[in-house]
Amino acid sequence: MAYSYDAKVASGIKLKKIEDIAKKAGITSKYLIPHGKYVAKVSADILNSLKKRKNGKHVLVTSITPTHLGEGKTVNTIGLSMALNKLGKKSIACLRQPSLGPTFGIKGGAAGGGHSQVLPTDIINMNLTGDSYAVANAQNLCAAFLDNSLFWDNHLHIDKDSINWKRVSELNDRSLRNISIGGGGKLHGVSRKSGIDITAAGECMAILSLAENLKDLRSRLAKVIVAFNKKGKPVTAEDLGVAGAMTAMMKEALNPNIMQTIEHTPCFVHTGAFANVSHGSSSVIADKIAIKLSDYTVTETGFGVDLGAEKFIDIKAREAGFRPDVAVLNCSVRALKIHSGDFSVKGGVLPSDIRKENLSAVDRGCSNLEKQVENLKMFGVPIVICINKFDSDTKKEIDVVIKRAEALGVHGIAVSNVYKEGGKGGVEMAKAVIEASKEKSRMTFLYPLDMNLRSKIERVAKSMYGASEVKYSEQVLAKIECVEGTSLDELPVCMAKTQLSLSNNPNKKGRPRGFKLTIDDIDIAAGAGYIVAKCEGVNTMPGLPKKPRGAGIDVDLKTGDIKGLV
């Protein structure tokens, strides 16, 4: 199994002290907050000392539409950064923190694999420095204050049917999607319907990711809209008197975490917003520090171009002032085969015949690659296609992808073998990125902020996804009407959609055409700074598969080491 190979590779690596990794990155001990030997937080205050430094190149790593198992985007983010260092360029990687939900569920951890990992694996995939718990506690504290306000005479006149703020949990648990709270009599609180989201989908995680400093964090938390009063006016976390305490809860989590790759390349691992239901990027602060300290910052964003990259540019880059110099589009032969429609992945298990050479399936599946390249071109950023190599790939299959990619007019194409060879296996990709970065990025946004909400939704749905029509329920139209005509209408839109298809139907692979996209709900994430449009079928609390990966995770009672994570 790949997991045992990953563990075997990691076990042979002698890690350096985190102080040495930080020094390599240009971070002095003044700004370092160690968490053991191999992990540290970097004080966000370091940005004040870096203001006069010139920015390095900003490289965004994205993907075609992935399968349940992922296609090596994190592997290639790590590997590209290591390869750039091999070529004499100073590079830092920026990753999102893995969520415990996928770690114990179907996909597994998100620390890379093979010879392209961030270590120690058990620390990154488990609790790291506790940021996710700080986020969850802040979100849940706000929910507790909200229900407490309802209990004590409801002095804010909250309409309990308008409450949209949910508690969160770090783990996949579908039974918590729809719950009733406050039952058992008046002594136990006001009875109402609610639900619990996964932490990575909560607004507090998005706020932490996008906040630029402590003042900004406090301001964003104050703006959080938890409900509306009986006159239809928003009720905020500031109105509840909880925004200050939420800030205190998340204060230390604002500082990004620094770790190291297998080849001792510095890597920031910070915040974990999902891209299918949130904005899907690591923190603004981590990227800003890395851009000042390195020649090339390699940052990943979640899932495919239609979700992660679109939100990175239209939300994160717009707010933070980023202008990515290059976009690396990750793909794999096995995913392209699945996009042919000939195969399906059930329960996280690949069909055995997908490993057999099938040039026709690869060629037809390239329709997804074609569409995602078209999507990236809308943003005006130079593109490098990375073909992530698996052992089962044949030369003929890779040649099919290269031939199709050459017809797409991108700035570079490279086969990556970082999983087996580490940075050495990513040199071809690194050279292509360096060459592409010489081109001037003409980055633009998909839509202007002064476009009304419905038009923004339809611009994303029709141009990014390929939808022919967008449908709204009467309830959604009423919510949109409430937003339009207010300052909230000038916020960007964050689409919540399945990551497994360009459409909202996870079973439609390749490049679906002529489909209707239904919007089921609208949520106002005023603190994060966007409006969430939920597509039909999406949910914010994943479930566990029939055979969860967590069943194979245990502790070696002799050594105390966690086994089964990789």
C-alpha positions in Angstrom: 0.0 0.0 0.0 1.1 3.6 -0.6 0.5 4.4 3.0 3.2 2.0 4.2 5.5 3.3 1.5 5.0 6.9 2.8 5.7 5.8 6.4 8.8 3.9 5.3 10.2 7.0 3.5 9.4 9.3 6.4 11.0 7.0 9.0 14.3 7.3 7.2 14.4 11.1 7.5 16.4 12.9 10.2 14.5 16.0 10.9 16.3 19.3 11.7 15.3 21.5 14.7 12.6 23.9 13.8 14.9 26.8 14.8 17.3 25.8 12.0 14.4 25.6 9.5 13.2 29.0 10.5 16.6 30.5 10.2 16.9 29.1 6.7 13.6 30.9 5.9 15.0 34.1 7.3 13.0 34.1 10.5 14.9 35.1 13.7 14.2 33.6 17.1 12.5 36.9 18.1 9.5 35.9 16.0 9.5 32.2 16.7 7.2 30.5 19.2 8.4 26.8 19.4 5.9 24.0 19.9 8.3 21.1 20.5 11.3 20.2 18.4 9.8 20.3 14.9 6.9 22.8 14.9 6.8 26.4 15.8 4.4 29.4 15.3 5.7 32.5 13.7 4.5 35.8 15.2 2.4 37.7 12.7 4.3 40.8 13.9 7.2 39.8 11.7 5.3 41.4 8.8 6.0 44.8 10.3 9.8 44.2 9.9 9.4 43.0 6.3 7.4 45.9 4.8 10.4 47.3 2.8 11.3 43.9 1.2 10.5 43.3 -2.4 7.9 40.6 -3.0 9.0 37.3 -4.5 7.0 35.4 -7.1 3.7 33.9 -6.1 2.8 30.5 -7.5 -0.7 29.1 -7.2 -1.1 25.3 -7.4 -4.6 24.2 -8.4 -6.1 21.1 -10.1 -8.5 19.5 -12.5 -11.7 18.2 -11.0 -10.3 15.6 -8.5 -11.5 12.2 -7.5 -12.4 11.2 -3.9 -8.7 10.3 -3.3 -7.2 13.5 -4.5 -4.7 13.7 -7.4 -1.4 14.8 -5.7 -1.9 18.6 -5.5 -0.4 18.8 -2.1 2.4 16.4 -3.2 3.3 18.7 -6.0 3.0 21.9 -4.0 5.6 20.4 -1.6 7.7 18.9 -4.5 7.7 22.1 -6.5 9.0 24.1 -3.6 11.8 21.5 -3.0 12.7 21.5 -6.7 12.9 25.3 -6.8 15.4 25.1 -3.9 17.4 22.5 -5.8 17.7 25.0 -8.6 19.1 27.6 -6.3 15.9 29.5 -5.8 14.8 30.3 -2.2 11.3 28.8 -1.9 8.7 28.4 0.8 5.6 26.2 0.6 2.2 27.3 2.0 -0.3 24.5 2.8 -3.7 24.3 4.4 -3.9 22.4 7.7 -5.5 19.0 7.3 -8.9 18.4 8.8 -9.5 15.4 11.0 -12.7 14.6 9.1 -10.9 13.4 5.9 -8.0 12.0 8.0 -10.3 9.6 9.7 -12.7 9.3 6.7 -11.9 8.5 3.1 -9.2 10.8 1.7 -6.6 10.5 4.4 -4.3 13.2 5.7 -2.9 16.1 3.6 0.8 16.2 4.3 1.9 14.9 0.9 3.3 11.5 0.3 6.3 9.4 -0.7 9.4 11.6 -1.1 7.3 14.8 -1.1 5.9 15.1 2.5 5.8 17.6 5.3 7.0 16.1 8.6 6.3 15.0 11.3 3.2 13.4 9.6 1.4 12.5 12.9 1.6 16.1 14.1 0.4 17.8 10.9 -2.4 15.3 10.4 -3.7 15.3 14.0 -3.9 18.4 16.3 -0.8 20.4 15.2 -0.8 23.5 17.5 -4.5 23.4 18.3 -5.6 26.1 15.9 -8.6 24.2 14.7 -9.8 23.7 18.3 -9.4 27.4 18.9 -11.5 28.1 15.9 -14.1 25.6 16.9 -14.3 27.0 20.4 -14.7 30.5 19.2 -17.5 29.5 16.8 -19.2 27.5 19.6 -18.8 30.2 22.1 -20.7 32.5 19.8 -23.5 29.9 19.5 -23.6 29.6 23.3 -24.0 33.3 23.7 -26.7 33.4 21.0 -28.8 30.7 22.7 -28.1 32.3 26.1 -29.5 35.6 24.8 -32.6 33.8 23.7 -33.0 32.1 27.1 -32.6 35.4 29.1 -35.6 37.3 27.7 -34.3 37.7 24.2 -33.4 41.4 24.7 -32.1 41.6 21.1 -35.5 40.5 19.8 -33.9 37.7 17.7 -36.2 35.8 15.4 -35.2 32.3 16.2 -36.3 31.1 12.8 -33.7 33.4 11.1 -30.7 32.0 13.0 -28.0 30.8 10.6 -25.1 30.4 13.0 -24.1 26.8 13.7 -21.9 25.0 16.1 -19.0 23.1 14.6 -17.1 19.8 15.1 -13.7 18.7 13.7 -15.0 15.2 12.8 -17.2 13.9 10.0 -20.6 13.0 11.5 -23.7 13.1 9.3 -26.0 12.5 12.2 -25.4 16.1 13.4 -26.4 17.8 10.1 -29.9 18.4 11.4 -30.6 18.4 15.2 -33.0 19.8 17.7 -31.6 21.7 20.7 -33.0 23.1 23.9 -35.4 20.2 24.5 -36.4 19.0 28.0 -38.1 22.1 29.3 -37.5 25.8 29.8 -34.6 25.2 32.2 -32.6 23.7 29.3 -32.9 26.6 26.9 -35.1 27.6 24.0 -36.1 24.8 21.7 -35.1 25.2 18.1 -33.9 23.4 15.0 -30.2 23.7 14.2 -27.3 21.6 12.9 -23.5 21.2 13.3 -21.0 21.9 10.6 -17.5 20.6 10.2 -15.0 23.2 11.6 -13.4 23.7 8.1 -16.7 24.9 6.8 -17.4 27.3 9.7 -17.1 31.1 9.2 -14.6 31.4 12.0 -12.1 29.3 10.0 -12.7 31.4 6.9 -12.2 34.6 9.0 -8.9 33.3 10.5 -7.7 32.4 7.0 -8.4 35.9 5.6 -7.6 38.1 8.5 -4.5 40.2 7.9 -3.7 41.1 11.5 -5.2 41.1 15.0 -7.2 44.3 14.4 -8.6 42.9 11.2 -9.5 39.6 13.0 -11.4 41.6 15.7 -13.2 43.7 13.1 -14.3 40.6 11.1 -15.6 38.7 14.1 -17.6 41.8 15.2 -19.3 41.8 11.7 -20.4 38.2 12.0 -24.2 38.0 11.4 -25.7 35.3 13.5 -29.4 36.0 12.9 -32.0 38.7 12.2 -34.3 40.4 14.7 -38.0 40.6 14.3 -37.7 43.8 12.3 -35.4 42.1 9.8 -32.3 43.8 11.0 -29.0 41.8 11.4 -27.9 40.7 14.8 -24.1 40.4 15.0 -21.5 38.8 17.3 -20.7 42.4 18.5 -24.4 42.8 19.5 -24.2 39.6 21.5 -21.1 40.9 23.3 -19.0 37.9 22.3 -16.7 39.2 19.5 -14.0 40.2 22.0 -13.9 36.8 23.7 -13.9 35.1 20.2 -10.8 37.2 19.3 -9.1 36.3 22.5 -9.9 32.6 21.8 -8.3 32.9 18.3 -5.4 35.3 19.1 -2.6 32.7 19.1 -4.1 30.8 16.2 -3.6 33.9 14.0 0.2 33.1 14.0 1.1 30.7 11.2 2.7 27.3 11.9 6.1 26.5 10.3 7.3 23.0 9.6 9.7 21.3 7.2 9.5 19.0 4.1 11.5 15.8 3.7 14.3 17.9 2.2 14.1 20.5 4.9 12.4 23.2 2.8 10.4 25.6 5.1 6.7 25.1 4.9 3.9 27.1 6.5 0.8 25.0 7.5 -2.0 27.3 8.5 -5.8 27.3 8.5 -8.0 24.7 6.7 -11.1 26.2 5.1 -12.6 23.7 2.6 -12.9 24.8 -1.0 -16.2 23.1 -1.7 -18.1 25.1 0.9 -15.7 27.9 1.9 -12.9 29.8 0.2 -10.4 26.9 0.3 -7.0 28.5 0.9 -4.4 28.7 3.5 -3.9 31.9 5.4 -3.3 35.4 4.0 -0.7 36.0 6.7 1.3 32.9 5.8 1.4 33.8 2.2 2.4 37.4 3.0 5.3 36.3 5.2 6.5 33.8 2.6 6.3 36.2 -0.3 8.6 38.6 1.6 11.1 35.9 2.6 11.4 33.9 -0.6 12.0 34.1 -4.3 9.1 31.7 -4.9 6.1 31.2 -2.7 4.3 28.0 -3.7 0.7 28.0 -2.3 -2.0 25.5 -2.8 -5.8 26.0 -3.0 -8.4 23.4 -2.6 -9.9 21.0 -5.2 -10.3 22.2 -8.8 -9.9 25.5 -10.6 -13.7 26.0 -10.6 -13.7 26.0 -6.8 -10.3 26.7 -5.2 -8.5 28.8 -7.8 -11.6 30.9 -8.6 -12.1 31.7 -4.9 -8.4 32.3 -4.3 -8.5 35.0 -6.9 -12.0 36.5 -6.5 -12.0 36.4 -2.7 -8.5 35.9 -1.2 -6.3 37.7 -3.8 -8.9 40.5 -4.1 -8.9 41.2 -0.4 -5.2 40.7 0.3 -3.9 42.4 -2.8 -2.2 39.3 -4.2 -1.4 38.9 -7.9 -0.3 35.3 -8.6 2.6 35.2 -11.1 2.0 31.5 -12.2 -0.8 29.0 -11.9 0.2 25.3 -11.8 -2.6 23.0 -12.9 -2.2 19.5 -11.5 -3.7 16.5 -13.2 -3.2 12.7 -13.3 -3.8 10.0 -15.8 -6.0 8.0 -13.4 -8.3 11.1 -12.8 -8.5 11.7 -16.5 -9.6 8.1 -17.0 -12.3 8.6 -14.5 -13.4 11.8 -16.3 -14.0 9.6 -19.4 -17.1 8.3 -17.6 -15.9 4.7 -18.0 -15.0 4.2 -14.4 -16.3 5.1 -10.9 -14.7 5.3 -7.5 -16.9 3.8 -4.8 -16.0 3.9 -1.1 -12.6 5.3 -1.9 -11.6 2.2 -3.8 -10.3 2.5 -7.4 -11.6 0.0 -9.9 -8.8 -2.6 -10.6 -9.0 -2.1 -14.4 -8.2 1.6 -14.2 -4.5 0.6 -13.9 -4.6 -1.0 -17.4 -3.5 1.1 -20.3 -6.5 2.8 -21.9 -5.6 5.6 -24.3 -9.2 6.3 -25.4 -10.3 6.9 -21.8 -7.4 9.2 -21.1 -8.1 11.2 -24.3 -11.8 11.6 -23.6 -11.1 12.5 -20.0 -8.9 15.4 -21.1 -12.1 17.3 -21.7 -12.0 18.2 -18.0 -8.4 19.4 -18.3 -9.4 21.4 -21.3 -12.2 23.1 -19.5 -10.1 23.9 -16.4 -7.4 25.4 -18.6 -10.1 27.6 -20.1 -11.2 28.5 -16.6 -7.7 29.6 -15.6 -7.2 31.6 -18.7 -10.2 33.8 -17.7 -7.9 35.2 -14.9 -5.0 36.1 -17.1 -2.3 34.2 -15.1 0.4 32.2 -16.9 -0.3 28.5 -16.8 1.9 25.4 -16.3 0.3 22.0 -16.5 1.8 19.4 -14.1 1.1 15.7 -14.9 1.5 13.9 -11.6 3.0 10.5 -12.4 1.7 7.3 -10.9 3.4 3.9 -11.2 0.5 2.5 -13.3 0.8 5.3 -15.9 2.3 4.2 -19.3 4.4 6.3 -21.5 1.7 6.2 -24.2 -0.9 7.5 -21.7 1.3 10.4 -20.6 2.0 11.2 -24.2 -1.7 11.5 -24.9 -2.0 14.1 -22.1 1.0 16.0 -23.3 -0.4 16.1 -26.9 -3.8 17.4 -25.6 -2.1 19.9 -23.3 0.1 21.2 -26.1 -3.0 22.2 -28.0 -4.3 24.3 -25.1 -1.8 27.1 -25.5 -0.3 27.0 -21.9 3.1 28.4 -20.9 4.6 25.1 -19.9 3.9 21.3 -19.5 5.9 19.0 -17.1 5.7 15.5 -15.9 6.2 15.4 -12.1 7.7 12.4 -10.3 8.2 14.1 -6.9 6.4 11.2 -5.1 9.2 8.8 -6.0 12.1 11.2 -6.4 11.4 14.2 -4.2 12.7 17.6 -5.4 14.8 15.9 -8.1 11.5 14.6 -9.7 10.1 18.1 -9.8 13.0 19.9 -11.6 11.2 19.8 -14.9 8.2 21.4 -13.3 10.3 24.0 -11.5 12.1 25.0 -14.7 8.7 25.5 -16.4 7.4 27.6 -13.5 10.5 29.8 -13.6 10.2 30.3 -17.3 6.4 31.1 -17.1 7.1 33.6 -14.3 9.0 35.7 -16.7 5.7 36.4 -18.5 3.8 39.3 -17.0 0.7 38.2 -15.1 -2.3 40.1 -16.3 -4.5 38.8 -13.5 -8.0 40.0 -13.5 -11.2 39.0 -11.6 -14.1 37.1 -12.9 -16.6 39.8 -12.0 -16.6 43.3 -10.5 -17.9 43.8 -6.9 -20.5 46.3 -8.0 -22.3 43.5 -10.1 -25.4 42.4 -8.3 -25.5 39.1 -6.4 -27.5 37.1 -9.0 -25.3 38.3 -11.8 -22.2 37.2 -9.8 -23.7 33.8 -9.2 -24.6 33.3 -12.8 -21.2 34.6 -14.0 -19.5 31.9 -12.0 -22.0 29.2 -12.8 -22.0 29.7 -16.5 -18.4 30.7 -17.2 -16.6 28.4 -14.6 -18.9 25.4 -14.5 -20.5 25.5 -17.9 -24.1 25.7 -16.7 -26.7 26.8 -19.2 -29.1 28.1 -16.5 -29.3 28.9 -12.8 -32.5 28.1 -10.9 -33.5 29.6 -7.6 -36.3 28.7 -5.1 -38.7 31.4 -3.9 -37.0 31.3 -0.5 -33.6 31.9 -2.1 -34.9 34.8 -4.3 -36.3 36.4 -1.2 -32.9 36.2 0.5 -31.2 37.6 -2.5 -33.7 40.5 -2.6 -32.8 41.2 1.1 -29.1 41.4 0.2 -29.5 43.5 -3.0 -29.7 47.2 -2.3 -27.5 46.9 0.7 -23.7 47.2 1.1 -23.7 43.3 1.4 -24.5 43.2 -2.3 -20.9 44.4 -3.0 -19.3 41.4 -1.4 -17.9 38.6 -3.6 -19.8 35.3 -3.9 -18.5 32.0 -2.5 -20.1 29.1 -4.3 -20.7 25.9 -2.3 -20.7 23.0 -4.7 -19.5 19.4 -5.0 -15.8 19.2 -5.7 -16.3 16.0 -7.7 -17.8 17.5 -10.8 -17.9 20.8 -12.7 -21.7 20.5 -12.2 -23.5 20.1 -8.9 -24.0 16.4 -9.7 -20.9 14.5 -8.5 -21.6 11.7 -11.0 -21.3 14.0 -14.0 -17.6 13.7 -15.0 -15.5 15.2 -17.8 -17.0 18.4 -19.1 -20.8 18.5 -18.5 -22.7 20.8 -20.8 -26.3 22.1 -20.8 -27.0 21.4 -17.2 -29.1 23.6 -14.8 -27.5 24.6 -11.6 -30.0 25.0 -8.7 -29.2 27.3 -5.8 -30.7 25.9 -2.6 -29.8 28.6 0.0 -27.9 31.9 0.5 -25.9 32.6 3.7 -24.3 35.9 4.6 -20.7 35.5 5.8 -20.2 39.2 6.6 -17.2 38.5 8.8 -15.4 36.5 6.2 -16.4 39.1 3.6 -18.5 37.1 1.1 -22.0 35.7 0.4 -22.3 31.9 0.3 -24.5 30.5 -2.5 -25.2 26.8 -1.7 -25.9 24.6 -4.7 -28.3 21.7 -4.7 -27.0 18.7 -2.9 -24.1 20.3 -1.0 -23.8 19.9 2.7 -21.4 21.4 5.3 -21.0 18.3 7.5 -19.5 15.3 5.6 -20.2 11.7 6.5 -17.9 8.8 7.1 -17.6 6.1 4.4 -18.6 2.5 5.0 -15.0 1.6 6.0 -13.5 4.7 7.6 -9.7 5.1 7.4 -9.8 5.8 11.1 -10.4 2.0 11.7 -6.7 1.5 10.7 -5.3 4.1 13.0 -3.8 3.1 16.4 -1.0 3.7 18.8 2.1 1.5 19.1 2.1 0.8 22.8 5.8 0.1 22.9 7.0 3.3 21.3 3.9 5.6 21.6 4.0 6.3 17.9 0.8 6.7 16.0 0.5 4.2 13.2 -1.8 4.0 10.2 -1.9 7.7 9.4 0.1 7.2 6.3 
